[in-house]
Amino acid sequence: MKLNLKPFYFLIVLLLGLTFSCQDEVVEETPTNEEETLVADSNLAVLMRNTVTLDGSIDNIIDHANCILIDLPVTVVVNGITLTIESVEDYDAIEEIIDEFTNDQDEIEIQFPIVIILSDYTEVTIESQEELEAYIEDCFGENEPDDDIECIDFQYPITFSIYNSNFQVIDTVEIHSDQELYVFIEELEGGILASINFPINMVLASGEVIEVNNNTELEIAIAEAEDDCDEDDDNDHNDDDECNLSLDFVELWLYECPIVAHTYDENGDLLDENLLEFGQNGEVVVNGTPAVTETGTWTLEDTDNGIILNISGLNTFNLIDGDWALTSCENNHLEFSQETGSGIRTMVFEMDCNVNETPFDCFGNTTVTACDFDNDGFATFELETLVLGNVICNVDYTPSFHISQTNAEANVNPIAQPNAFVNTTNPQTIYLRIEALNGNFEVFTIELIVEDCSSSCSEEDVDAFLQECIWNVVNFNGDDHLISYDFDFISTSEVVITGNGLTIVSGWSTSQSANGTIVEFSNVAGPDIQAITGSWLVVECREDRLQFEALNNTDIMVMERDCSDCTNPGVLTNDLVVYMPFAGEAKDLISGESVPNITNGFVEDRAGNVTCAIGFTGNDNISIPVTSDNQIVQGDSFSISVWFKMQNTEAGDLEIFFRKPGNATVGFNLGVYDLNTPLFGDNLSTTLWDNDWNQEVDVVWDNTDWHHLVVTVDSNNTVRLYRDGELRNVVENSDLSIGSDPTTQYLIGEGFQGHLDDLRVYKRTLSTNEVGDLYDLEADCHTCL
């Protein structure tokens, strides 16, 4: 078992460095009140530490422990379903599975190893459930009082003045998070003299922000808020074991839709399932088993014991008569309980807004078109496909098509073959009858319009179209099984067909007939694709789409062209496994994966190209999936190249450009830290710093300059760090430990404020010359490769 204290080590070193190394810069200034210094183990220091102690209750649904937090991502098996939990929002998925049934035995199995974070922010690698249980035993139980204070929070940043033994101010330290403040308070025992620079703001559990102006006010504020809220230290998620809904909300919820009620006995066994409709007149209509309908009455009352639902006046369904206490609520479920002589009976309400849906809600009057290839005014309409094919309806119905509205209303003379209907006039109106299961019906009008799709292209037009760009067969007799073949018409007689690992050189020619232009393919020798050999009449002609009918059979073929013109020169693409130019999009051009729903803005790149780099605010990191092609594990040679431009001048902020997440023995980070100095390292022992950064007068990191950063790792674990084309640090045969687990995603821009551009990841070690070539490469603004 290994402890990972590296993030805290950096902070402690920084604080101690400020305390002892800055004494040559003493400011001759003595505080007016030395009592305002923060004293180690004082009541205020203890209250502050408890306020910023890590609260581990957010993931209690997994570990049932308030004092530890499982580092994400983590994989769990919930009732036989495997889930990868990558964010707090994913805990909802666990609870949905658990809440699916109320009378089953729920099981959650954690896939080890995992990393847990203790209340003092120490990270520990856990290899088994037994190891985890040892830490869980040290936590207080569910809803038991504990030390952490969750009802009030500090609003950051806050600053401390640091003093020498004569109470002279020697420096200030700015704190940005609970973790930083926790470590700072712990370091007071090492003799640091400090005081808070008031005023500061505190945030109560209600969201109210209060201002405090001295130590006394701060101590009072924390003490008064300590027990002023529900800390949600139970083992479900989002505190939904207690229902805090208002009476009005529950009443409106019951009115909104019919309710499916599941009633369970004292042992959790299902007794009955009924459909309830609550009326605003105080009546409730119950349908169920047996198949009868009964009407009773209902009331809703807010009492000292919570919301009580009373149902009365039922004989057949007397199981649900009586008072029911609302005990929990989540999503579209309400759970009620009722005391009986033998225990607690429960009733679960589930809203079912589809009960009263009719098929008529799924349809409307519409217009459909069909192509006339010979310009005679007639076409074949596939009515079932065109009209019914895209309709999604949750209730059953019977459709029929009719020539007249009279026939549709009388349900006589339906069109016999609606998928092969030929119009008699243009336009023409036909009628769709939709009949519900209870016999009710409605009639909708369908307007049929014939479009002239006859070819107006000459032979010269077809020749010119085909010799531009690449063409594909997107439809052959109704499917796209030939779409993988690319057609390159390189002259008026030769076409090169590539696809499925084949290159086929075939012949083609055009001729003009009385019916239009004819295209003939010859010597097309390849699996499936040989079916296009022969003569084809062009029946529909556009510069980007041609439709053909075979002259000797009934085959139909549609070809479309792809004129995408990729100007990317493709420099240094050998073993390139991730390539993100950030050209107005967050897309990996190697895998084709785009990052969905990003909030980042796109900015100018280093060459001034608009929206060709991506911006980060410190709270909007993105991720891309790890694949079998781009995964990096222990023993792999790899290189990472990225351009960055700083926007944050805070010296102590750790900002990550690219990270493989993991635990103490898995993963790596590339970013900046400690006076914004570039660094690369694992999560265990190896860190390379850009040693030249702070000594170079030409390094500007306060919004103005772009810099190029490259890290390479070879098969001997030798790590090299380059900046702006020059080698800045090297560790031969290092102890770099990134683990054999590839993980599921790479994280980009964690905590980073600034711009990134042209991210490249290679599965090989770049040479010094190649690093220089990347540095000299023109700014990429490509959307293709």
C-alpha positions in Angstrom: 0.0 0.0 0.0 1.4 3.4 -1.0 0.5 6.9 0.1 0.5 9.6 -2.5 1.4 12.9 -0.9 3.0 14.6 -3.9 0.4 17.4 -4.4 0.6 18.4 -0.8 4.4 18.2 -0.8 4.5 20.8 -3.5 2.2 23.1 -1.5 4.1 22.6 1.8 7.4 23.3 0.1 5.9 26.4 -1.4 4.6 27.7 1.9 7.8 26.9 3.8 9.8 28.5 1.1 7.7 31.6 1.4 8.2 31.6 5.2 12.0 31.2 5.3 13.4 32.2 2.0 11.7 35.6 1.7 13.1 37.1 4.9 15.5 39.3 3.0 12.4 41.1 1.7 11.0 42.1 5.1 8.4 44.8 5.0 8.8 47.0 8.1 5.1 46.8 9.0 3.7 45.5 12.4 0.1 44.4 12.7 -2.0 46.6 14.9 -3.4 43.6 16.8 -1.2 40.6 17.3 -4.1 38.6 18.7 -5.5 38.4 15.1 -2.8 35.8 14.3 -4.0 32.3 13.8 -2.7 30.0 16.5 -2.2 26.3 16.0 -4.8 24.1 17.7 -6.8 27.1 18.9 -10.6 26.8 18.8 -10.7 28.9 15.6 -8.0 26.9 13.9 -9.9 23.7 14.8 -13.2 25.1 13.5 -11.5 26.2 10.3 -9.8 22.8 9.8 -13.1 21.0 10.4 -14.8 23.3 7.8 -12.2 22.4 5.1 -11.9 18.7 6.1 -12.6 16.5 3.1 -16.2 15.4 3.2 -16.5 11.9 1.8 -20.2 11.5 1.9 -20.9 12.3 -1.7 -20.0 8.7 -2.7 -21.6 6.9 0.2 -23.8 5.0 -2.2 -20.6 3.1 -3.1 -18.5 2.9 0.1 -20.9 3.7 3.0 -18.1 5.9 4.5 -18.3 9.6 5.3 -14.6 10.2 5.9 -13.2 8.8 2.7 -13.7 9.6 -1.0 -13.1 7.3 -3.8 -10.9 8.9 -6.5 -12.6 8.8 -9.9 -12.9 7.1 -12.3 -13.9 3.8 -10.6 -15.6 0.8 -12.1 -18.4 -0.9 -10.1 -20.8 -3.7 -10.7 -24.4 -2.8 -9.6 -26.8 -5.7 -9.5 -24.8 -7.4 -12.3 -24.5 -4.2 -14.4 -21.0 -2.8 -14.9 -20.7 1.0 -14.7 -17.7 3.2 -15.0 -18.2 6.2 -12.7 -16.3 9.2 -14.1 -18.1 12.1 -12.4 -20.4 12.9 -9.5 -23.3 12.9 -11.9 -22.7 9.2 -12.6 -23.8 8.3 -9.1 -27.4 8.9 -10.3 -27.0 5.9 -12.6 -26.2 3.7 -9.6 -29.2 4.8 -7.8 -31.5 4.3 -10.8 -30.5 0.6 -10.8 -30.9 0.3 -7.1 -34.3 2.0 -7.1 -35.6 0.0 -10.1 -37.1 -2.6 -7.7 -38.0 -2.0 -4.1 -38.1 -5.7 -3.0 -34.8 -7.0 -4.3 -31.4 -7.4 -2.7 -29.0 -4.7 -4.0 -25.3 -5.5 -4.5 -22.5 -3.1 -5.4 -19.1 -4.6 -6.1 -16.0 -2.3 -6.6 -13.4 -3.3 -9.1 -10.0 -3.0 -7.4 -7.4 -1.4 -7.3 -8.8 2.0 -6.4 -7.4 5.1 -4.8 -9.2 6.6 -1.8 -8.7 10.2 -0.4 -8.8 10.5 3.3 -10.3 13.4 5.3 -6.8 15.0 5.4 -6.6 14.7 1.6 -4.0 11.9 1.8 -4.4 9.4 -1.1 -4.1 5.7 -0.5 -4.1 2.9 -3.0 -6.5 0.1 -2.0 -6.1 -3.4 -3.5 -9.1 -5.3 -2.0 -12.5 -4.9 -0.2 -10.8 -6.1 3.0 -8.3 -3.2 2.8 -11.1 -0.8 2.2 -13.2 -2.1 5.1 -10.3 -1.3 7.5 -10.6 2.4 6.5 -14.4 2.3 6.6 -14.3 1.1 10.2 -12.5 4.4 11.2 -15.4 6.5 9.9 -18.5 7.4 11.9 -21.6 5.5 10.8 -24.5 6.7 8.7 -25.8 10.1 10.0 -23.7 9.9 13.1 -22.1 13.2 14.3 -18.6 13.7 12.9 -15.9 16.4 12.9 -16.3 17.8 9.5 -18.5 21.0 9.2 -20.6 21.0 6.0 -23.0 23.8 6.7 -20.6 26.7 5.9 -17.8 27.2 3.4 -15.0 29.6 2.7 -15.3 31.7 -0.4 -12.0 31.8 -2.2 -9.5 33.2 -2.7 -8.5 34.3 0.8 -5.0 35.6 1.7 -2.8 35.3 4.7 -0.1 37.6 5.9 3.1 35.7 6.9 5.2 37.2 9.8 8.6 36.7 11.3 9.1 36.3 15.0 9.0 40.1 15.4 5.6 40.2 13.8 6.9 41.9 10.7 5.0 41.0 7.4 7.4 39.1 5.2 5.0 37.8 2.6 1.4 36.9 1.7 0.0 33.6 0.6 -3.2 33.3 -1.4 -5.4 30.2 -0.8 -7.7 28.9 -3.5 -9.3 25.7 -2.2 -10.3 23.7 0.9 -7.3 21.4 0.3 -4.8 24.3 0.3 -6.3 25.8 3.4 -6.3 22.4 5.3 -2.6 22.0 4.6 -1.9 25.6 5.6 -3.6 25.2 8.9 -1.8 21.9 9.6 1.5 23.7 8.9 0.8 26.2 11.6 2.2 23.6 14.1 5.5 24.0 12.3 5.8 27.6 13.7 4.3 29.6 10.9 2.9 32.9 12.1 0.0 34.1 10.0 -3.2 36.1 10.0 -6.2 36.3 7.7 -6.5 39.4 5.6 -10.1 40.4 6.4 -12.7 40.9 5.3 -13.6 37.5 3.8 -16.8 35.9 2.7 -18.4 32.7 4.0 -21.2 30.8 2.3 -24.0 29.2 4.3 -25.8 26.0 3.3 -28.8 28.1 2.3 -26.5 29.9 -0.3 -26.5 33.1 1.7 -23.1 34.9 1.6 -22.0 36.6 4.8 -19.0 38.9 5.4 -16.7 38.5 8.5 -14.2 41.1 9.5 -12.0 39.5 12.2 -11.2 36.3 14.0 -14.0 36.6 16.5 -16.7 37.1 13.9 -15.2 34.1 11.9 -15.3 31.8 15.0 -18.9 32.8 15.8 -20.0 32.3 12.2 -18.6 28.8 12.0 -19.8 27.8 15.4 -23.4 29.0 14.8 -23.6 27.3 11.4 -22.0 24.0 12.5 -25.2 22.1 13.1 -27.5 24.3 11.0 -28.2 22.0 8.1 -28.6 18.3 7.1 -25.2 17.1 6.2 -26.6 14.3 4.1 -24.4 11.6 5.7 -26.7 8.8 4.7 -25.8 6.0 2.3 -28.0 6.9 -0.6 -27.4 9.7 -3.1 -28.7 13.3 -3.2 -30.6 13.0 0.1 -33.6 11.4 -1.5 -34.3 9.1 1.5 -36.2 12.0 3.0 -38.8 13.8 0.9 -38.9 17.5 1.4 -41.6 18.3 -1.2 -44.3 20.8 -0.5 -47.9 19.8 -0.2 -48.8 21.8 -3.3 -46.1 20.1 -5.3 -47.3 16.6 -4.3 -50.9 17.6 -5.0 -50.0 18.8 -8.5 -47.9 15.7 -9.1 -50.9 13.5 -8.4 -53.1 15.5 -10.7 -50.6 15.6 -13.6 -50.9 12.0 -15.0 -52.4 8.6 -14.1 -50.4 6.8 -11.4 -49.3 3.2 -11.4 -49.3 2.0 -7.8 -47.3 -1.0 -6.7 -48.3 -2.2 -3.2 -45.9 -4.4 -1.2 -46.5 -6.3 2.0 -44.4 -6.2 5.2 -41.9 -8.6 3.7 -41.4 -6.6 0.5 -43.5 -9.0 -1.7 -45.8 -7.4 -4.3 -49.4 -7.6 -3.3 -51.1 -5.7 -6.1 -50.6 -3.3 -9.0 -53.3 -0.7 -9.8 -53.9 2.3 -12.0 -55.0 5.4 -10.0 -56.4 8.7 -11.4 -56.6 11.4 -8.8 -59.2 14.1 -9.6 -59.2 17.6 -8.3 -62.7 17.1 -7.1 -61.4 14.7 -4.3 -62.3 11.5 -6.2 -59.8 8.8 -7.1 -60.6 6.2 -9.8 -58.9 2.9 -9.4 -58.4 0.3 -12.1 -56.7 -3.0 -11.5 -56.9 -6.7 -10.7 -59.6 -7.9 -10.8 -60.4 -6.0 -14.0 -62.9 -3.6 -12.4 -63.1 0.1 -11.9 -63.9 1.6 -8.5 -64.2 5.2 -7.3 -63.2 6.4 -3.9 -62.1 9.7 -2.2 -58.7 11.1 -1.3 -57.2 13.9 0.8 -53.7 15.2 1.3 -52.6 16.8 4.6 -49.3 18.3 5.8 -48.8 17.2 9.4 -46.1 17.2 12.0 -45.2 13.8 10.8 -45.0 14.8 7.2 -47.4 14.6 4.2 -50.2 12.1 4.7 -52.3 10.7 1.8 -55.7 9.3 2.8 -57.6 7.0 0.5 -61.1 5.8 1.5 -64.3 4.4 0.2 -62.8 1.5 -1.6 -64.2 -2.1 -1.3 -62.6 -4.1 -4.0 -59.3 -2.3 -3.6 -59.4 -1.9 0.2 -55.7 -2.8 0.4 -54.9 0.8 -0.4 -57.5 2.3 1.9 -56.3 4.3 4.9 -53.5 6.8 5.8 -50.2 6.6 3.9 -47.1 8.6 4.9 -44.9 10.0 2.2 -41.4 8.6 2.9 -39.3 9.2 -0.2 -39.4 10.8 -3.6 -37.2 10.6 -6.6 -37.7 11.5 -10.3 -41.1 10.2 -11.2 -41.6 8.0 -8.1 -43.2 8.7 -4.7 -43.1 6.1 -1.9 -45.7 5.9 0.9 -45.7 3.7 3.9 -48.5 2.5 6.2 -48.3 0.8 9.6 -50.1 -2.5 9.9 -50.5 -5.0 12.7 -47.6 -7.1 11.3 -45.2 -4.3 10.1 -44.8 -1.6 7.5 -46.7 -1.9 4.2 -45.4 0.2 1.3 -46.9 1.7 -1.8 -44.8 3.1 -4.7 -46.4 5.6 -7.1 -45.0 5.8 -10.6 -46.3 8.5 -13.0 -47.5 7.1 -16.3 -48.3 10.0 -18.7 -48.8 7.6 -21.6 -51.9 6.0 -20.3 -54.3 8.5 -22.0 -52.3 8.8 -25.2 -54.3 8.1 -28.3 -52.9 7.2 -31.7 -54.4 10.4 -33.2 -51.7 12.3 -31.3 -49.1 10.6 -33.5 -50.4 11.8 -36.9 -51.3 14.9 -38.8 -52.0 16.1 -42.4 -48.8 15.9 -44.5 -47.3 16.0 -48.0 -45.1 13.4 -49.7 -43.3 13.5 -53.0 -42.0 11.0 -55.5 -39.8 11.2 -58.6 -41.0 11.1 -62.2 -38.0 9.9 -64.2 -39.6 9.9 -67.6 -41.5 13.2 -67.2 -45.0 11.7 -67.8 -46.5 13.1 -64.7 -46.8 9.8 -62.8 -44.8 8.2 -60.1 -44.9 5.3 -57.7 -45.5 6.2 -54.0 -44.5 3.9 -51.2 -47.2 5.2 -48.8 -46.6 2.9 -45.9 -42.9 3.6 -46.0 -43.2 7.4 -46.5 -46.2 8.1 -44.2 -46.0 5.4 -41.5 -42.3 4.5 -41.6 -41.1 7.3 -39.4 -44.0 7.4 -36.9 -43.2 6.5 -33.3 -46.4 5.8 -31.3 -46.8 4.2 -27.9 -50.3 2.9 -28.5 -51.7 0.5 -31.0 -53.7 1.5 -34.1 -54.9 0.2 -37.4 -54.1 2.3 -40.5 -55.6 2.2 -44.0 -55.3 4.5 -47.1 -58.4 5.5 -49.2 -59.0 7.4 -52.4 -61.8 9.5 -50.9 -62.7 10.9 -47.5 -66.1 9.2 -47.7 -64.5 5.8 -48.1 -62.1 6.5 -45.3 -64.9 7.5 -42.9 -66.9 4.4 -43.9 -63.8 2.2 -43.8 -64.5 0.8 -47.2 -62.4 0.3 -50.4 -58.9 0.7 -48.9 -56.0 1.0 -51.3 -54.9 -2.6 -51.9 -51.2 -2.0 -52.4 -50.3 1.2 -50.6 -46.5 0.7 -51.1 -47.0 0.6 -54.9 -49.6 3.3 -55.4 -49.4 5.2 -58.7 -51.1 8.7 -58.7 -53.9 9.5 -61.1 -53.6 13.3 -61.0 -50.8 15.6 -60.0 -51.1 16.7 -57.3 -53.5 14.2 -55.7 -55.1 14.0 -52.2 -55.6 10.7 -50.5 -56.9 9.9 -47.1 -55.3 8.1 -44.1 -57.7 6.5 -41.6 -56.3 5.8 -38.2 -58.5 3.6 -36.0 -57.8 3.1 -32.3 -58.4 -0.2 -30.5 -61.6 1.0 -29.0 -63.0 1.7 -32.5 -62.6 5.5 -32.5 -61.0 6.9 -35.7 -59.7 10.0 -37.3 -59.0 10.8 -41.0 -55.9 12.7 -42.2 -55.2 14.1 -45.6 -52.0 13.1 -47.5 -51.0 15.4 -50.4 -49.1 13.5 -53.2 -46.8 15.6 -55.4 -44.9 14.3 -58.4 -41.5 15.8 -59.0 -39.8 15.9 -62.4 -36.6 14.0 -61.9 -35.9 13.3 -65.5 -32.3 13.7 -66.6 -31.5 17.0 -68.3 -27.7 16.4 -68.4 -25.9 15.9 -71.6 -23.1 13.3 -72.1 -20.6 16.1 -71.7 -22.1 17.1 -68.4 -21.9 13.5 -67.1 -18.3 13.2 -68.2 -17.4 16.4 -66.4 -19.2 15.5 -63.2 -17.7 12.0 -62.9 -14.1 13.3 -63.4 -14.5 15.7 -60.5 -13.8 14.3 -57.0 -14.4 10.8 -55.7 -17.7 9.0 -56.3 -19.4 6.2 -54.2 -22.3 3.9 -54.8 -24.5 5.0 -51.9 -27.5 2.9 -53.0 -27.6 -0.3 -55.0 -31.1 -1.9 -55.2 -32.0 -0.4 -51.9 -28.9 -0.8 -49.7 -25.4 0.7 -49.3 -23.3 -2.5 -49.3 -21.1 -1.0 -52.1 -20.5 2.3 -50.4 -17.0 1.3 -49.2 -15.6 1.4 -52.8 -14.2 4.8 -54.0 -14.4 5.6 -57.7 -11.7 7.8 -59.2 -12.6 8.6 -62.9 -9.1 9.6 -64.0 -9.9 9.9 -67.7 -12.8 9.4 -70.1 -11.9 5.7 -70.3 -10.3 4.6 -67.0 -11.7 4.4 -63.5 -9.7 3.3 -60.5 -11.9 1.6 -57.9 -10.4 1.1 -54.4 -11.9 -0.4 -51.3 -12.0 -3.6 -49.1 -8.2 -3.9 -49.6 -8.5 -4.0 -53.4 -7.5 -1.7 -56.2 -9.4 -2.4 -59.4 -8.6 -0.6 -62.7 -11.7 -0.7 -64.9 -13.1 0.9 -68.0 -16.0 3.2 -68.4 -17.5 5.3 -71.2 -20.5 7.4 -72.0 -22.8 7.7 -75.0 -26.0 9.6 -75.9 -29.3 7.8 -76.7 -32.8 9.0 -77.4 -33.7 8.3 -73.7 -30.7 10.1 -72.3 -27.0 9.6 -71.4 -25.7 6.1 -71.0 -22.7 5.2 -68.8 -21.1 1.8 -69.4 -18.7 0.0 -66.9 -16.4 -2.8 -68.1 -14.0 -5.2 -66.5 -15.1 -4.5 -63.0 -13.6 -7.5 -61.3 -14.1 -7.6 -57.5 -16.4 -9.1 -54.8 -19.9 -7.6 -55.1 -18.7 -4.6 -57.0 -18.7 -6.6 -60.3 -22.5 -6.1 -60.2 -22.2 -2.7 -61.7 -20.6 -4.1 -64.9 -22.9 -3.2 -67.9 -24.8 -0.2 -69.3 -26.8 2.3 -67.2 -29.2 5.0 -68.2 -28.9 8.2 -66.2 -32.4 9.0 -65.0 -31.6 11.7 -62.5 -28.7 14.1 -62.8 -27.1 16.5 -60.5 -23.5 17.5 -60.4 -23.1 15.7 -57.0 -25.6 12.9 -57.5 -26.5 10.5 -60.4 -29.2 7.9 -60.4 -29.1 5.1 -62.9 -31.4 2.4 -64.2 -29.8 -0.7 -65.7 -30.6 -1.2 -69.4 -30.6 -5.1 -69.3 -32.4 -5.7 -65.9 -34.3 -4.0 -63.1 -31.2 -2.8 -61.1 -31.2 0.7 -59.7 -28.0 2.5 -58.6 -27.3 5.9 -57.1 -23.8 7.4 -57.0 -22.8 10.5 -55.0 -19.5 12.3 -55.0 -17.2 13.4 -52.2 -15.3 16.6 -52.9 -13.7 17.1 -49.5 -10.3 18.7 -50.1 -7.9 18.1 -47.3 -5.0 20.6 -47.5 -3.3 19.2 -44.4 0.3 18.4 -45.5 0.4 15.5 -43.0 3.8 16.3 -41.6 5.2 13.9 -39.0 2.2 11.5 -38.9 4.2 8.2 -38.4 2.8 6.5 -35.3 0.6 9.6 -34.6 -2.2 8.3 -32.4 -3.9 11.5 -31.2 -4.0 14.7 -33.2 -6.2 17.7 -32.2 -5.5 20.9 -34.2 -8.5 22.6 -32.4 -9.6 24.2 -35.6 -13.0 25.4 -34.3 -13.7 22.0 -32.9 -12.4 19.6 -30.2 -11.9 16.6 -32.4 -9.2 13.9 -32.6 -8.5 13.5 -36.3 -7.0 10.1 -35.8 -9.9 8.4 -34.1 -12.5 10.7 -35.5 -13.9 11.3 -32.0 -15.3 14.7 -31.2 -15.8 16.0 -27.7 -19.5 16.6 -27.2 -21.2 19.5 -25.5 -18.1 21.6 -24.8 -18.3 25.0 -23.2 -14.8 26.1 -24.3 -14.3 29.0 -26.6 -12.0 28.9 -29.7 -9.3 31.6 -30.0 -6.5 32.8 -32.3 -3.6 30.4 -32.6 0.1 31.4 -32.6 -0.1 32.5 -36.3 -3.2 34.6 -35.7 -5.6 32.2 -37.4 -9.1 32.9 -35.9 -10.7 30.1 -33.8 -7.9 27.8 -34.5 -6.9 27.2 -30.8 -9.0 26.3 -27.8 -9.4 28.4 -24.6 -9.8 27.1 -21.0 -11.1 29.1 -18.0 -9.9 26.7 -15.3 -13.2 24.9 -15.0 -13.9 23.5 -18.4 -11.5 20.6 -19.1 -12.3 18.1 -21.8 -11.6 14.4 -22.4 -11.1 12.0 -25.3 -11.6 8.2 -25.1 -8.6 5.9 -24.8 -8.7 3.3 -27.6 -6.7 0.2 -28.4 -4.7 2.3 -30.8 -3.8 5.3 -28.6 -3.5 3.6 -25.2 -0.2 4.2 -23.4 1.0 1.7 -20.7 4.2 0.9 -18.9 7.0 0.0 -21.3 5.6 1.9 -24.2 7.6 4.5 -26.0 5.6 7.7 -26.5 5.8 11.4 -27.1 3.4 14.3 -26.4 3.6 17.6 -28.2 1.4 20.7 -27.4 1.5 24.5 -27.8 0.3 26.5 -24.8 -0.3 30.1 -23.9 -0.7 31.0 -20.2 -3.5 33.3 -18.9 -3.0 32.7 -15.2 -0.1 34.3 -13.3 -0.9 32.7 -9.9 2.4 31.0 -8.9 1.0 28.1 -7.0 -1.7 26.8 -9.3 -1.2 23.3 -10.7 -2.5 23.4 -14.3 -2.7 20.2 -16.5 -2.4 20.3 -20.3 -2.7 16.5 -20.8 -3.2 13.7 -18.3 -3.6 10.0 -18.2 -5.7 9.6 -15.0 -5.0 6.9 -12.5 -3.8 6.3 -9.0 -0.4 6.2 -7.3 1.0 3.7 -9.8 -1.0 4.6 -12.9 -1.0 7.7 -15.1 1.0 10.8 -15.9 0.6 14.5 -16.1 2.0 17.2 -18.5 1.4 20.8 -17.4 2.8 23.7 -15.4 3.2 24.3 -11.6 5.3 26.3 -9.2 5.7 29.7 -10.8 4.0 28.3 -13.9 7.0 26.1 -14.6 6.5 23.3 -17.2 6.8 19.8 -15.8 6.0 16.2 -16.6 5.7 13.3 -14.1 3.9 10.3 -12.9 1.8 10.0 -9.8 4.5 8.3 -7.8 8.1 9.5 -7.9 9.3 10.9 -11.2 9.0 14.6 -12.1 10.9 16.6 -14.7 10.9 20.3 -14.5 11.8 22.9 -17.2 14.9 24.0 -15.2 15.6 26.9 -17.6 12.2 28.5 -17.3 12.7 30.9 -14.5 16.2 31.8 -15.5 15.4 32.9 -19.0 14.5 36.6 -19.4 12.7 35.8 -22.8 10.2 33.5 -21.2 6.9 35.4 -20.8 4.0 33.6 -19.3 1.5 36.4 -18.5 -0.8 36.2 -21.5 1.6 37.2 -24.3 3.6 34.3 -25.6 2.9 30.9 -27.1 5.4 28.1 -26.1 5.9 24.6 -27.5 6.2 21.8 -25.0 7.3 18.2 -25.8 8.0 15.2 -23.6 9.4 11.9 -24.9 9.7 8.6 -23.2 11.8 5.7 -24.7 11.8 2.0 -24.1 14.5 2.4 -21.4 12.2 4.9 -19.5 14.5 7.8 -20.4 12.4 10.9 -20.2 13.3 14.1 -22.1 11.5 17.5 -21.7 11.7 20.0 -24.6 10.5 23.6 -24.7 10.5 25.8 -27.7 12.6 23.3 -29.7 15.3 22.9 -27.1 16.1 20.1 -24.6 15.5 21.4 -21.1 15.8 18.3 -18.9 16.5 14.6 -19.1 16.3 11.7 -16.7 18.1 8.6 -18.0 16.6 5.2 -17.1 14.0 6.8 -14.8 11.6 5.2 -12.4 8.7 6.6 -14.4 5.7 4.5 -13.4 2.5 4.9 -15.5 1.0 1.5 -14.9 -0.3 -1.3 -17.1 -3.9 -0.1 -17.0 -4.7 2.0 -20.1 -7.6 3.7 -18.3 -10.7 4.9 -20.3 -9.9 8.5 -21.2 -7.3 11.2 -21.5 -8.0 14.5 -19.8 -7.1 17.9 -21.3 -7.0 21.3 -19.7 -7.7 20.4 -16.0 -7.5 23.6 -13.9 -5.8 25.4 -16.9 -6.4 29.0 -17.6 -5.1 29.8 -21.1 -5.0 28.4 -24.6 -3.9 25.1 -26.1 -3.2 24.2 -29.7 -2.0 21.4 -31.9 -2.0 18.5 -29.5 -0.1 15.5 -30.8 0.5 12.1 -29.1 2.8 9.5 -30.7 3.4 5.9 -29.9 7.1 6.3 -30.4 10.0 8.5 -29.2 10.5 11.6 -31.3 14.1 12.5 -32.1 15.6 15.9 -31.2 15.4 16.9 -34.9 11.7 15.9 -35.1 11.0 18.0 -32.0 12.6 20.9 -33.8 10.6 20.2 -36.9 7.3 20.3 -34.9 8.5 23.6 -33.3 9.2 25.1 -36.7 5.9 23.8 -38.2 3.3 26.3 -39.3 0.3 26.6 -37.0 -2.2 23.9 -37.8 -5.8 24.9 -38.5 -7.0 21.6 -40.2 -10.1 19.6 -39.8 -8.8 16.6 -41.7 -5.7 14.5 -42.1 
